[in-house]
Amino acid sequence: MTTTTAGGDVGADRKQMMLYSEAEMNQSANEAYAEVIAEAKKAGVLNKDQATLNRVRKIADKLIAQTPVFRQDALDWDWQVNVITEDTINAWCMPGGKIVVYTGIIDALKLTDGELAAVMGHEISHALKEHSRERASQEAVQTLGIATAAAIFGLDQTKANILGIAAQFTFGLPFSRSHETEADRMGTELMARAGYDPYEAVNIWKKMDEVSGSSVPELLSTHPSNKNRIADLQVIAEKVYPLYQEASKKK
Ligand SMILES: [Zn+2]
């Protein structure tokens, strides 16, 4: 058992079972991300709107600057932030800090900077806590049985075929409810430390209730019910509010 992050103010130091290595997940993520970016480029929908790209990157930079509260090594990650013009109400961050924000979520929810920070903070937190690696590991144990999985991963990790796993566990399959709640809490702390009012995180879910669409965003997948989520976020927002006040003073 290992833990990928320090606790921060929200207590994110939960222990995790990891079979795949971080390097394997990151390599898989890099390949999958390059593919997504190449396809978007080909379709002419990559970073079309310079103003939106600048806005998203500026907010991302502020959030990334706060990541050492959860893990020191994150500042050295090869972070990438891109915007894809597509109606999808979604955003995600692959292992190792590879972010995509779709214009659909910004437009449909008319996101303020603070709300956008909450969305990105949530996605960044999935990557910080390495939820994809945890999910992939849990899946391997379920499929193979723990003895077989341990034997396989213990004997020869490099031969494990993990191509596509990072992508699959970032946006192919939903995160579990507990991962969503954890990402909500960590993300809210990140945004508060970055100088965004944490109560704006609560607001997104009120807006999300009003939007109906055919696509189910990652943020909504197996999510705790909006009612529970709003209640939990309110408690967290109150808890991290002093961090926001402190950050605001420094501005
Ligand atoms: Zn999520």
py3Dmol code that shows the C-alpha trace and the ligand (Angstrom):
import py3Dmol

protein = """\
ATOM      1  CA  MET A   1       0.000   0.000   0.000  1.00  0.00           C
ATOM      2  CA  THR A   2       1.197   3.434  -0.849  1.00  0.00           C
ATOM      3  CA  THR A   3      -0.068   6.983  -0.820  1.00  0.00           C
ATOM      4  CA  THR A   4       0.393   9.301  -3.770  1.00  0.00           C
ATOM      5  CA  THR A   5      -0.336  12.603  -2.046  1.00  0.00           C
ATOM      6  CA  ALA A   6       0.070  14.463   1.204  1.00  0.00           C
ATOM      7  CA  GLY A   7      -3.119  15.306   3.074  1.00  0.00           C
ATOM      8  CA  GLY A   8      -3.411  19.053   2.549  1.00  0.00           C
ATOM      9  CA  ASP A   9      -6.161  20.716   4.590  1.00  0.00           C
ATOM     10  CA  VAL A  10      -8.766  18.298   3.227  1.00  0.00           C
ATOM     11  CA  GLY A  11      -6.988  15.104   4.345  1.00  0.00           C
ATOM     12  CA  ALA A  12      -6.127  13.474   1.012  1.00  0.00           C
ATOM     13  CA  ASP A  13      -3.466  11.071   2.349  1.00  0.00           C
ATOM     14  CA  ARG A  14      -5.544   7.908   1.897  1.00  0.00           C
ATOM     15  CA  LYS A  15      -3.507   4.740   1.235  1.00  0.00           C
ATOM     16  CA  GLN A  16      -3.844   3.124  -2.192  1.00  0.00           C
ATOM     17  CA  MET A  17      -3.117  -0.255  -3.723  1.00  0.00           C
ATOM     18  CA  MET A  18      -0.967   0.215  -6.804  1.00  0.00           C
ATOM     19  CA  LEU A  19       0.187  -2.580  -9.106  1.00  0.00           C
ATOM     20  CA  TYR A  20       1.126  -0.647 -12.203  1.00  0.00           C
ATOM     21  CA  SER A  21       4.023   1.749 -11.882  1.00  0.00           C
ATOM     22  CA  GLU A  22       3.604   5.486 -12.246  1.00  0.00           C
ATOM     23  CA  ALA A  23       6.043   5.428 -15.177  1.00  0.00           C
ATOM     24  CA  GLU A  24       3.934   2.880 -17.022  1.00  0.00           C
ATOM     25  CA  MET A  25       0.771   4.923 -16.551  1.00  0.00           C
ATOM     26  CA  ASN A  26       2.494   8.095 -17.655  1.00  0.00           C
ATOM     27  CA  GLN A  27       3.903   6.499 -20.759  1.00  0.00           C
ATOM     28  CA  SER A  28       0.503   5.156 -21.663  1.00  0.00           C
ATOM     29  CA  ALA A  29      -1.027   8.587 -20.995  1.00  0.00           C
ATOM     30  CA  ASN A  30       1.545  10.374 -23.120  1.00  0.00           C
ATOM     31  CA  GLU A  31       0.756   8.163 -26.094  1.00  0.00           C
ATOM     32  CA  ALA A  32      -3.000   8.488 -25.677  1.00  0.00           C
ATOM     33  CA  TYR A  33      -2.768  12.253 -25.210  1.00  0.00           C
ATOM     34  CA  ALA A  34      -0.614  12.698 -28.311  1.00  0.00           C
ATOM     35  CA  GLU A  35      -3.264  10.810 -30.252  1.00  0.00           C
ATOM     36  CA  VAL A  36      -6.124  12.993 -28.994  1.00  0.00           C
ATOM     37  CA  ILE A  37      -4.180  16.153 -29.763  1.00  0.00           C
ATOM     38  CA  ALA A  38      -3.168  14.950 -33.241  1.00  0.00           C
ATOM     39  CA  GLU A  39      -6.780  14.078 -34.082  1.00  0.00           C
ATOM     40  CA  ALA A  40      -8.062  17.435 -32.864  1.00  0.00           C
ATOM     41  CA  LYS A  41      -5.411  19.198 -34.911  1.00  0.00           C
ATOM     42  CA  LYS A  42      -6.341  17.238 -38.004  1.00  0.00           C
ATOM     43  CA  ALA A  43      -9.989  18.132 -37.503  1.00  0.00           C
ATOM     44  CA  GLY A  44      -9.077  21.797 -37.094  1.00  0.00           C
ATOM     45  CA  VAL A  45     -10.545  22.051 -33.589  1.00  0.00           C
ATOM     46  CA  LEU A  46      -7.349  22.367 -31.529  1.00  0.00           C
ATOM     47  CA  ASN A  47      -6.804  25.684 -29.749  1.00  0.00           C
ATOM     48  CA  LYS A  48      -8.851  27.564 -32.336  1.00  0.00           C
ATOM     49  CA  ASP A  49      -9.788  30.375 -29.997  1.00  0.00           C
ATOM     50  CA  GLN A  50      -6.642  32.045 -28.692  1.00  0.00           C
ATOM     51  CA  ALA A  51      -8.487  34.060 -26.043  1.00  0.00           C
ATOM     52  CA  THR A  52     -10.089  30.961 -24.532  1.00  0.00           C
ATOM     53  CA  LEU A  53      -6.803  29.079 -24.678  1.00  0.00           C
ATOM     54  CA  ASN A  54      -5.031  31.916 -22.858  1.00  0.00           C
ATOM     55  CA  ARG A  55      -7.772  32.055 -20.257  1.00  0.00           C
ATOM     56  CA  VAL A  56      -7.685  28.300 -19.612  1.00  0.00           C
ATOM     57  CA  ARG A  57      -3.884  28.197 -19.452  1.00  0.00           C
ATOM     58  CA  LYS A  58      -3.716  31.159 -17.069  1.00  0.00           C
ATOM     59  CA  ILE A  59      -6.086  29.462 -14.632  1.00  0.00           C
ATOM     60  CA  ALA A  60      -4.299  26.111 -15.046  1.00  0.00           C
ATOM     61  CA  ASP A  61      -0.952  27.741 -14.250  1.00  0.00           C
ATOM     62  CA  LYS A  62      -2.325  29.183 -11.008  1.00  0.00           C
ATOM     63  CA  LEU A  63      -3.697  25.787  -9.953  1.00  0.00           C
ATOM     64  CA  ILE A  64      -0.539  23.898 -10.913  1.00  0.00           C
ATOM     65  CA  ALA A  65       1.499  26.327  -8.810  1.00  0.00           C
ATOM     66  CA  GLN A  66      -0.466  25.069  -5.772  1.00  0.00           C
ATOM     67  CA  THR A  67       0.004  21.331  -6.407  1.00  0.00           C
ATOM     68  CA  PRO A  68       3.006  20.938  -4.023  1.00  0.00           C
ATOM     69  CA  VAL A  69       0.540  21.037  -1.121  1.00  0.00           C
ATOM     70  CA  PHE A  70      -0.427  17.529  -2.241  1.00  0.00           C
ATOM     71  CA  ARG A  71       2.746  16.395  -3.945  1.00  0.00           C
ATOM     72  CA  GLN A  72       6.135  18.009  -4.341  1.00  0.00           C
ATOM     73  CA  ASP A  73       7.029  16.284  -7.595  1.00  0.00           C
ATOM     74  CA  ALA A  74       4.045  17.668  -9.500  1.00  0.00           C
ATOM     75  CA  LEU A  75       5.799  20.933 -10.336  1.00  0.00           C
ATOM     76  CA  ASP A  76       8.288  18.917 -12.369  1.00  0.00           C
ATOM     77  CA  TRP A  77       5.591  17.176 -14.402  1.00  0.00           C
ATOM     78  CA  ASP A  78       5.383  17.865 -18.098  1.00  0.00           C
ATOM     79  CA  TRP A  79       2.024  19.658 -17.818  1.00  0.00           C
ATOM     80  CA  GLN A  80       0.129  20.270 -21.032  1.00  0.00           C
ATOM     81  CA  VAL A  81      -3.054  22.269 -21.374  1.00  0.00           C
ATOM     82  CA  ASN A  82      -5.096  22.338 -24.560  1.00  0.00           C
ATOM     83  CA  VAL A  83      -8.575  23.447 -25.580  1.00  0.00           C
ATOM     84  CA  ILE A  84     -10.691  21.536 -28.084  1.00  0.00           C
ATOM     85  CA  THR A  85     -13.608  23.227 -29.790  1.00  0.00           C
ATOM     86  CA  GLU A  86     -16.387  20.693 -29.353  1.00  0.00           C
ATOM     87  CA  ASP A  87     -19.853  20.768 -27.792  1.00  0.00           C
ATOM     88  CA  THR A  88     -18.938  18.079 -25.244  1.00  0.00           C
ATOM     89  CA  ILE A  89     -19.562  19.198 -21.684  1.00  0.00           C
ATOM     90  CA  ASN A  90     -16.286  17.811 -20.411  1.00  0.00           C
ATOM     91  CA  ALA A  91     -12.716  18.320 -19.295  1.00  0.00           C
ATOM     92  CA  TRP A  92     -10.109  15.825 -18.132  1.00  0.00           C
ATOM     93  CA  CYS A  93      -6.542  15.464 -16.955  1.00  0.00           C
ATOM     94  CA  MET A  94      -4.619  12.313 -17.800  1.00  0.00           C
ATOM     95  CA  PRO A  95      -1.892  10.870 -15.572  1.00  0.00           C
ATOM     96  CA  GLY A  96       1.157  13.097 -15.478  1.00  0.00           C
ATOM     97  CA  GLY A  97      -0.765  16.329 -16.073  1.00  0.00           C
ATOM     98  CA  LYS A  98      -2.148  16.160 -19.604  1.00  0.00           C
ATOM     99  CA  ILE A  99      -5.225  18.386 -19.678  1.00  0.00           C
ATOM    100  CA  VAL A 100      -7.969  18.947 -22.240  1.00  0.00           C
ATOM    101  CA  VAL A 101     -10.849  21.362 -21.734  1.00  0.00           C
ATOM    102  CA  TYR A 102     -13.705  21.273 -24.261  1.00  0.00           C
ATOM    103  CA  THR A 103     -15.321  24.554 -25.202  1.00  0.00           C
ATOM    104  CA  GLY A 104     -18.696  22.874 -24.629  1.00  0.00           C
ATOM    105  CA  ILE A 105     -18.369  22.973 -20.860  1.00  0.00           C
ATOM    106  CA  ILE A 106     -17.308  26.618 -20.849  1.00  0.00           C
ATOM    107  CA  ASP A 107     -20.111  27.692 -23.186  1.00  0.00           C
ATOM    108  CA  ALA A 108     -22.969  25.523 -21.916  1.00  0.00           C
ATOM    109  CA  LEU A 109     -22.368  26.380 -18.262  1.00  0.00           C
ATOM    110  CA  LYS A 110     -21.160  29.932 -18.962  1.00  0.00           C
ATOM    111  CA  LEU A 111     -18.309  29.240 -16.581  1.00  0.00           C
ATOM    112  CA  THR A 112     -16.747  32.062 -14.613  1.00  0.00           C
ATOM    113  CA  ASP A 113     -12.984  31.926 -13.989  1.00  0.00           C
ATOM    114  CA  GLY A 114     -13.637  30.539 -10.505  1.00  0.00           C
ATOM    115  CA  GLU A 115     -15.947  27.818 -11.820  1.00  0.00           C
ATOM    116  CA  LEU A 116     -13.438  26.918 -14.508  1.00  0.00           C
ATOM    117  CA  ALA A 117     -10.801  26.714 -11.766  1.00  0.00           C
ATOM    118  CA  ALA A 118     -13.069  24.341  -9.846  1.00  0.00           C
ATOM    119  CA  VAL A 119     -13.530  22.082 -12.887  1.00  0.00           C
ATOM    120  CA  MET A 120      -9.813  22.018 -13.668  1.00  0.00           C
ATOM    121  CA  GLY A 121      -8.869  21.655 -10.003  1.00  0.00           C
ATOM    122  CA  HIS A 122     -11.112  18.588  -9.831  1.00  0.00           C
ATOM    123  CA  GLU A 123      -9.548  17.025 -12.939  1.00  0.00           C
ATOM    124  CA  ILE A 124      -5.993  17.866 -11.855  1.00  0.00           C
ATOM    125  CA  SER A 125      -6.729  16.191  -8.517  1.00  0.00           C
ATOM    126  CA  HIS A 126      -7.627  12.905 -10.247  1.00  0.00           C
ATOM    127  CA  ALA A 127      -4.114  13.010 -11.750  1.00  0.00           C
ATOM    128  CA  LEU A 128      -2.378  14.052  -8.515  1.00  0.00           C
ATOM    129  CA  LYS A 129      -4.000  11.247  -6.552  1.00  0.00           C
ATOM    130  CA  GLU A 130      -3.401   8.906  -9.526  1.00  0.00           C
ATOM    131  CA  HIS A 131      -6.951   7.612  -9.579  1.00  0.00           C
ATOM    132  CA  SER A 132      -6.414   6.079 -13.042  1.00  0.00           C
ATOM    133  CA  ARG A 133      -3.511   3.991 -11.770  1.00  0.00           C
ATOM    134  CA  GLU A 134      -5.530   2.934  -8.759  1.00  0.00           C
ATOM    135  CA  ARG A 135      -8.512   1.979 -10.913  1.00  0.00           C
ATOM    136  CA  ALA A 136      -6.335   0.026 -13.326  1.00  0.00           C
ATOM    137  CA  SER A 137      -4.737  -1.795 -10.394  1.00  0.00           C
ATOM    138  CA  GLN A 138      -8.090  -2.627  -8.829  1.00  0.00           C
ATOM    139  CA  GLU A 139      -9.330  -3.850 -12.185  1.00  0.00           C
ATOM    140  CA  ALA A 140      -6.291  -6.112 -12.609  1.00  0.00           C
ATOM    141  CA  VAL A 141      -6.844  -7.669  -9.210  1.00  0.00           C
ATOM    142  CA  GLN A 142     -10.517  -8.233  -9.937  1.00  0.00           C
ATOM    143  CA  THR A 143      -9.760  -9.858 -13.263  1.00  0.00           C
ATOM    144  CA  LEU A 144      -6.773 -11.947 -12.315  1.00  0.00           C
ATOM    145  CA  GLY A 145      -7.204 -12.546  -8.623  1.00  0.00           C
ATOM    146  CA  ILE A 146      -4.748 -11.029  -6.216  1.00  0.00           C
ATOM    147  CA  ALA A 147      -2.160 -13.856  -6.192  1.00  0.00           C
ATOM    148  CA  THR A 148      -1.915 -13.989  -9.971  1.00  0.00           C
ATOM    149  CA  ALA A 149      -1.836 -10.214 -10.274  1.00  0.00           C
ATOM    150  CA  ALA A 150       0.913  -9.906  -7.688  1.00  0.00           C
ATOM    151  CA  ALA A 151       2.921 -12.630  -9.384  1.00  0.00           C
ATOM    152  CA  ILE A 152       2.580 -11.061 -12.797  1.00  0.00           C
ATOM    153  CA  PHE A 153       3.310  -7.538 -11.706  1.00  0.00           C
ATOM    154  CA  GLY A 154       6.013  -8.605  -9.289  1.00  0.00           C
ATOM    155  CA  LEU A 155       7.848 -10.731 -11.805  1.00  0.00           C
ATOM    156  CA  ASP A 156       7.887  -8.597 -14.851  1.00  0.00           C
ATOM    157  CA  GLN A 157       6.135  -5.267 -14.899  1.00  0.00           C
ATOM    158  CA  THR A 158       7.650  -4.128 -18.147  1.00  0.00           C
ATOM    159  CA  LYS A 159       6.058  -6.908 -20.149  1.00  0.00           C
ATOM    160  CA  ALA A 160       2.572  -6.073 -19.007  1.00  0.00           C
ATOM    161  CA  ASN A 161       0.606  -4.783 -21.930  1.00  0.00           C
ATOM    162  CA  ILE A 162      -0.802  -1.530 -20.689  1.00  0.00           C
ATOM    163  CA  LEU A 163      -1.202   0.381 -23.905  1.00  0.00           C
ATOM    164  CA  GLY A 164      -4.346   2.431 -23.702  1.00  0.00           C
ATOM    165  CA  ILE A 165      -4.865   1.851 -20.008  1.00  0.00           C
ATOM    166  CA  ALA A 166      -4.250   5.445 -18.991  1.00  0.00           C
ATOM    167  CA  ALA A 167      -6.773   6.696 -21.507  1.00  0.00           C
ATOM    168  CA  GLN A 168      -9.274   4.023 -20.609  1.00  0.00           C
ATOM    169  CA  PHE A 169      -9.126   4.865 -16.956  1.00  0.00           C
ATOM    170  CA  THR A 170      -9.155   8.615 -17.444  1.00  0.00           C
ATOM    171  CA  PHE A 171     -12.113   9.072 -19.742  1.00  0.00           C
ATOM    172  CA  GLY A 172     -13.148   5.634 -20.965  1.00  0.00           C
ATOM    173  CA  LEU A 173     -14.532   4.438 -17.680  1.00  0.00           C
ATOM    174  CA  PRO A 174     -16.097   6.462 -14.928  1.00  0.00           C
ATOM    175  CA  PHE A 175     -14.225   7.086 -11.736  1.00  0.00           C
ATOM    176  CA  SER A 176     -15.825   5.700  -8.603  1.00  0.00           C
ATOM    177  CA  ARG A 177     -17.899   7.845  -6.320  1.00  0.00           C
ATOM    178  CA  SER A 178     -15.197   7.928  -3.682  1.00  0.00           C
ATOM    179  CA  HIS A 179     -12.697   9.139  -6.273  1.00  0.00           C
ATOM    180  CA  GLU A 180     -15.114  11.851  -7.356  1.00  0.00           C
ATOM    181  CA  THR A 181     -15.591  13.038  -3.793  1.00  0.00           C
ATOM    182  CA  GLU A 182     -11.833  13.010  -3.205  1.00  0.00           C
ATOM    183  CA  ALA A 183     -11.193  14.974  -6.410  1.00  0.00           C
ATOM    184  CA  ASP A 184     -13.887  17.472  -5.402  1.00  0.00           C
ATOM    185  CA  ARG A 185     -12.229  18.071  -2.033  1.00  0.00           C
ATOM    186  CA  MET A 186      -8.666  18.313  -3.310  1.00  0.00           C
ATOM    187  CA  GLY A 187      -9.740  20.469  -6.259  1.00  0.00           C
ATOM    188  CA  THR A 188     -11.590  22.873  -3.993  1.00  0.00           C
ATOM    189  CA  GLU A 189      -8.491  23.278  -1.836  1.00  0.00           C
ATOM    190  CA  LEU A 190      -6.337  23.889  -4.932  1.00  0.00           C
ATOM    191  CA  MET A 191      -8.675  26.587  -6.242  1.00  0.00           C
ATOM    192  CA  ALA A 192      -8.886  28.301  -2.843  1.00  0.00           C
ATOM    193  CA  ARG A 193      -5.107  28.364  -2.552  1.00  0.00           C
ATOM    194  CA  ALA A 194      -4.931  29.737  -6.105  1.00  0.00           C
ATOM    195  CA  GLY A 195      -7.127  32.668  -5.060  1.00  0.00           C
ATOM    196  CA  TYR A 196     -10.552  31.545  -6.313  1.00  0.00           C
ATOM    197  CA  ASP A 197     -13.601  31.647  -4.053  1.00  0.00           C
ATOM    198  CA  PRO A 198     -14.217  27.976  -3.155  1.00  0.00           C
ATOM    199  CA  TYR A 199     -17.977  28.540  -3.035  1.00  0.00           C
ATOM    200  CA  GLU A 200     -17.822  28.813  -6.831  1.00  0.00           C
ATOM    201  CA  ALA A 201     -17.264  25.034  -6.847  1.00  0.00           C
ATOM    202  CA  VAL A 202     -20.704  24.626  -5.296  1.00  0.00           C
ATOM    203  CA  ASN A 203     -22.215  26.809  -7.976  1.00  0.00           C
ATOM    204  CA  ILE A 204     -21.194  24.511 -10.837  1.00  0.00           C
ATOM    205  CA  TRP A 205     -23.505  21.799  -9.570  1.00  0.00           C
ATOM    206  CA  LYS A 206     -26.416  24.138  -9.428  1.00  0.00           C
ATOM    207  CA  LYS A 207     -25.691  25.069 -13.047  1.00  0.00           C
ATOM    208  CA  MET A 208     -25.182  21.429 -14.028  1.00  0.00           C
ATOM    209  CA  ASP A 209     -28.692  20.665 -12.823  1.00  0.00           C
ATOM    210  CA  GLU A 210     -30.031  23.160 -15.317  1.00  0.00           C
ATOM    211  CA  VAL A 211     -28.163  21.724 -18.283  1.00  0.00           C
ATOM    212  CA  SER A 212     -29.505  18.696 -20.048  1.00  0.00           C
ATOM    213  CA  GLY A 213     -27.653  17.102 -22.914  1.00  0.00           C
ATOM    214  CA  SER A 214     -27.026  13.804 -24.586  1.00  0.00           C
ATOM    215  CA  SER A 215     -23.391  13.639 -23.526  1.00  0.00           C
ATOM    216  CA  VAL A 216     -22.538  12.645 -19.986  1.00  0.00           C
ATOM    217  CA  PRO A 217     -19.474  14.556 -18.860  1.00  0.00           C
ATOM    218  CA  GLU A 218     -16.756  12.896 -16.812  1.00  0.00           C
ATOM    219  CA  LEU A 219     -17.734  15.227 -14.009  1.00  0.00           C
ATOM    220  CA  LEU A 220     -21.206  13.731 -13.932  1.00  0.00           C
ATOM    221  CA  SER A 221     -20.249  10.093 -14.305  1.00  0.00           C
ATOM    222  CA  THR A 222     -21.104   7.928 -11.304  1.00  0.00           C
ATOM    223  CA  HIS A 223     -20.999  11.143  -9.427  1.00  0.00           C
ATOM    224  CA  PRO A 224     -22.447  11.393  -6.006  1.00  0.00           C
ATOM    225  CA  SER A 225     -25.945  12.786  -6.473  1.00  0.00           C
ATOM    226  CA  ASN A 226     -25.830  16.502  -7.058  1.00  0.00           C
ATOM    227  CA  LYS A 227     -27.593  17.065  -3.770  1.00  0.00           C
ATOM    228  CA  ASN A 228     -24.959  15.140  -1.789  1.00  0.00           C
ATOM    229  CA  ARG A 229     -22.196  16.685  -3.814  1.00  0.00           C
ATOM    230  CA  ILE A 230     -23.428  20.209  -3.163  1.00  0.00           C
ATOM    231  CA  ALA A 231     -23.727  19.458   0.563  1.00  0.00           C
ATOM    232  CA  ASP A 232     -20.195  18.035   0.721  1.00  0.00           C
ATOM    233  CA  LEU A 233     -18.730  20.896  -1.302  1.00  0.00           C
ATOM    234  CA  GLN A 234     -20.355  23.428   0.982  1.00  0.00           C
ATOM    235  CA  VAL A 235     -18.620  21.875   3.989  1.00  0.00           C
ATOM    236  CA  ILE A 236     -15.291  21.795   2.129  1.00  0.00           C
ATOM    237  CA  ALA A 237     -15.697  25.349   0.827  1.00  0.00           C
ATOM    238  CA  GLU A 238     -16.220  26.573   4.365  1.00  0.00           C
ATOM    239  CA  LYS A 239     -13.167  24.652   5.529  1.00  0.00           C
ATOM    240  CA  VAL A 240     -10.800  26.004   2.860  1.00  0.00           C
ATOM    241  CA  TYR A 241     -12.270  29.519   2.769  1.00  0.00           C
ATOM    242  CA  PRO A 242      -9.450  30.885   4.998  1.00  0.00           C
ATOM    243  CA  LEU A 243      -6.938  29.671   2.384  1.00  0.00           C
ATOM    244  CA  TYR A 244      -8.784  31.721  -0.213  1.00  0.00           C
ATOM    245  CA  GLN A 245      -8.789  34.765   2.050  1.00  0.00           C
ATOM    246  CA  GLU A 246      -5.071  34.330   2.644  1.00  0.00           C
ATOM    247  CA  ALA A 247      -4.414  34.012  -1.100  1.00  0.00           C
ATOM    248  CA  SER A 248      -6.556  37.078  -1.821  1.00  0.00           C
ATOM    249  CA  LYS A 249      -4.467  39.173   0.554  1.00  0.00           C
ATOM    250  CA  LYS A 250      -1.331  38.338  -1.398  1.00  0.00           C
ATOM    251  CA  LYS A 251      -2.833  39.515  -4.692  1.00  0.00           C
TER     252      LYS A 251
END
"""
ligand_1 = """\
1
ZN
Zn -14.071 13.428 -11.679
"""
view = py3Dmol.view(width=600, height=400)
view.addModel(protein, "pdb")
view.setStyle({"model": 0}, {"cartoon": {"style": "trace"}})
view.addModel(ligand_1, "xyz")
view.setStyle({"model": 1}, {"stick": {}})
view.zoomTo()
view.show()
